[in-house]
């Protein structure tokens, strides 16, 4: 008796396994996170732009300039210290007045990391002369001169006369600003260094 041949069974096809893909995490509310290195880069570019703008602004200055010493001597290059002495502002909070000519603008550029400078109005200049000015002999200007004489000195300075020709000391000893400095290592308007459209507010806060 013939044996029955059993049918060969064909294995069922195996389904392909698709690897699981992690679902993207939802973004946190409040915007993207900025890395510290990116922040430093942006800050550096901002400071560089302010410095470039300061240089352009200084080159266009004319007339009488008021200069205020913002920072002290810690870690200062001797050449810059010498420049500050030539400008008659050897200490912090000293102020002086100079014409905006190429010689003084060059000195201002040398000392730019320690000072702030810009035009001053005749009214604020008169106040500074009255409250902080002294004669070449060291007498307070308000004691040596009458109010109308101080007013005349201010007008002459604005017109082009020098402190030396008017026998007024070149250094004004101011006080720290009311409320303190914002930042003595950054340029205006973020900090206190560099050129300003007007020195009036800075000087009023220090006389």
HELIX and SHEET records of a PDB file:
HELIX    1   1 UNK A   36  UNK A   59  1                                  24    
HELIX    2   2 UNK A   78  UNK A   86  1                                   9    
HELIX    3   3 UNK A  102  UNK A  110  1                                   9    
HELIX    4   4 UNK A  122  UNK A  132  1                                  11    
HELIX    5   5 UNK A  141  UNK A  144  1                                   4    
HELIX    6   6 UNK A  147  UNK A  159  1                                  13    
HELIX    7   7 UNK A  200  UNK A  204  1                                   5    
SHEET    1   A 5 UNK A 172  UNK A 173  0                                        
SHEET    2   A 5 UNK A  94  UNK A  99 -1                                        
SHEET    3   A 5 UNK A  64  UNK A  69 -1                                        
SHEET    4   A 5 UNK A 115  UNK A 119 -1                                        
SHEET    5   A 5 UNK A 194  UNK A 195  1                                        
END                                                                             
